[in-house]
Amino acid sequence: MRRFPAEFADLLTPKGTALLAGRHAQAGALAAPRTRFLALGGLVDARPARAVAALLDKALLPHVREMAQPIPPETIWEQTQNYAEVLPKTMRQRTAHLDNARSAAFKAASEIGLIAMLRSDSYRAFAAALAGRPLKKKYGLQAIAYGAGDYAGPHTDHHPEEPDARRGYLDMHLSFATPAVRDQYLVYAKTGHFTEMVEVTQTAGLVTAYRLPFWHYTTPLRAKPKKESDARRWVLLGTFLFADQAAR
């Protein structure tokens, strides 16, 4: 693969096309009040999906920046009561926001057709089909590269200070891993406990969708033996606001 197709629909399997048209069993699933997370394989064609990680490594990896937020030591040494721990969001990954047309990452992503695909009508329509409700036309784009040992700690992605997001919004992730990856898991809460876990690297082009906010975290990526430098999971992330902000 040298370029992404102009339309996201061109990456889809017949099952993915059915979801786009609203005929899949999971179409509109995130509109259900108790459904906060979906992990769906078989929607993106595995043949081109297996080549995406290599394309992103070549074109985009030089332009992602490290984002490291370790556990602050004061969370222990400034604690004054037993069992009163408060953990802020922690993470280690490399990332690039793809909304600034002047950035090097945006230009590199444009050259391989990634921006055009992620701005295509079918990409936004696919997200709306999962959400089961209208989405605002403007949405954010980001690329994340998890290397060996990279992770995202427990967090909710709640934004109560943002009027358009405080009552909920949608994140849609497309995952593409290199062959050197052993595994990585997404763990999320159900009925108040971290009981649910999904492996997110073994399905080429896995689609995960989040109706945020809710508690979740991503485990450290594990590489195959002696493959640490080549192990990477790319996440192409779209953040969508609901057109109807009355719904949570």
Buried (B, 14 or more C-beta within 10 A) or exposed (E): BEEBBEBBBEBBBEBBBBBBEEEBEBBBBBEEEEBBBBBBBBBBBEEBBBEBBBBBBEBBBEBBEEBEEEEEEEEEEEEEEEEEEEEEEBBBBBBBBBBEEEBEBBEBBEEBBBBBBBBBEBBBBBBBBBBBBEBBEEBBBBBBBBBBEBBBBBBEBBBEEEEEBBBBBBBBBBBBBBEBBBBBBBBBBEEEEEEBEBEBBEBBBBBBBBBBBBBBBBBBBBBBEEBBEBBBBBBBBBBBBBEEBEBE
